[in-house]
Amino acid sequence: MRKLLLSITVAIAIAMSGISLSFAQDDGPPNFIPVEMQVCNYNDGKNAGDFNDAMDKMLQWMEENDGAPYAAWKINKWYAGGTQDWDFLYLGAWPNGSTMGADNQHYGATAGDAIEAFLDVADCPASLMFASLQVKAPVESDGQGDGFVLNISNCNVADGRDTADAIAATEAFAAYRDANGSPGGTYLWFPVMGGGEEDFDFKMVNSFASIEAYGDYYQWSVENAAYLKSGELFDGLLDCDVSRGYVGDTIVNTMTGN
C-alpha cells in the first residue's frame, strides 16, 4: 500500500524542535523511524476478507521484487469512543527514511496491480506520517502477531518545558515498569507530514502482546499504584488525553529486530 494516496497534497507539520540538539545519545542522535498511517473506510460491498485478498497482492509484489525491509499492520477500534469515523487504520514502517523513500518510489512505479486491488477495497482520505521513537522495547510478540493492543494518547508539553524533558520522563517511567515486571512497548510518535493544525505535540503509544496482556498491565498498575509514579514524573510536564484502545494484526514484518 505504502503511499497510496499519492495525489494528496501534504503539509509539513514538524513537531520535533529541540530534540536533535537537546536529546542526543552517547552513540549518536535518537533513531526516529518513519511510520505511515492511512485512515480508511471500506468501499460499498467490501469487507475484511476483500482487504486480505488485496494484501495478498501486495505481499506477492514484495516477494517478486525483493521488497525493502518493511512492516505493516491493520488496526481496528476497540475502546475508541464515538468520534472516530473510520473502519480501520493501516500502519506501515521502515527502518529509516532512505529505505522509505526508495521503497515508496519503487512501489508506486511498479506495483500497479496491488495498488488497484487496494483502492478497489478501501478509500483512505487521510494519509499521515510520524517519526516514531522507541522508548521502551516490547516483548518479542508485541506488535508482531495478531490481536496485539495499542493504547494511544495525544500529549502536549507544558509551557516552559521542552520535548527532551518529556522523553526523559517517559524513559524514567519505562525503566520503572521494567524494574517492576511490567512488559510492553512504549513509543512516541511526532507528526511530520499530512497533518494540519494538530492539537498535540506527540502521540504516546503503548503496545501489549494481546488483550490479555493489556489486562495484566491494568492489574499491575492497580497493585503497584503505578499512577503515583507516573504522577511524580509527568505532573506539570505533560497533559495527555484519555487513551484510545485498538487491536491490531500484522500483515507483514521483514524489519529484523523491530
KANORJO-V722602 format. One line per field, one symbol per residue. ss: DSSP state (2 for helix, 1 for strand, 0 for the rest). psi: psi as a letter, one per 30 degrees, with the letter a starting at -180 (. if undefined). burial: b if it has 24 or more other ideal C-beta (glycine too) atoms within 12 Angstrom, else e. A space follows every 10 residues. Layout:
# KANORJO-V722602
ss->???
psi->???
burial->???
This chain:
# KANORJO-V722602
ss->0000000000 0100000022 2201100110 0111111111 1100000222 2222222222 2222000000 1111111110 0000000111 1110002222 2222222222 0222222222 2111111111 1111110000 0000000111 1111111000 0022222222 2222222220 0000111111 1110000000 0111111100 2222222222 2220022222 2222000111 0001111111 11100000
psi->ecieiffkkk kkikhgkfef efiklegall jjkkkkkkjl kklkflaeee eeeeeeeeee eeefghllkk kkkkklkdjg agfjilelkk klklfleeee eeeeeeeeff heeeeeeeff elkifkjlkl jkjkekklle fkgeakglkk kkkkkkklkf lleeeeeeee eeeeeeeefg hjlklklkjk kelfajhkgl elkkkkkkfl eeeeeeeeee eefghffeee eeefkfekjk lklkklklkk ekjgjkg.
burial->bbbbbeeeee eebebbeebe eebeeeeeeb bbbbbbbbbb ebeeeeeeee beebbebbbe bbeeeebbbb bbbbbbbbeb eeeeeebbbb bbbbbeeebb eebbeebeee beebbebbbe bbbbebbbbb bbbbbbebbe ebbbeebbbb bbbbbebeee eebbbbbbbb bebbebbeee ebbbbbbbbb bbbbbeebeb bbbbbbbbbb eebbeebbee beeeebeeeb eebbeebbeb eebbbbbbbb bbbbbeeb
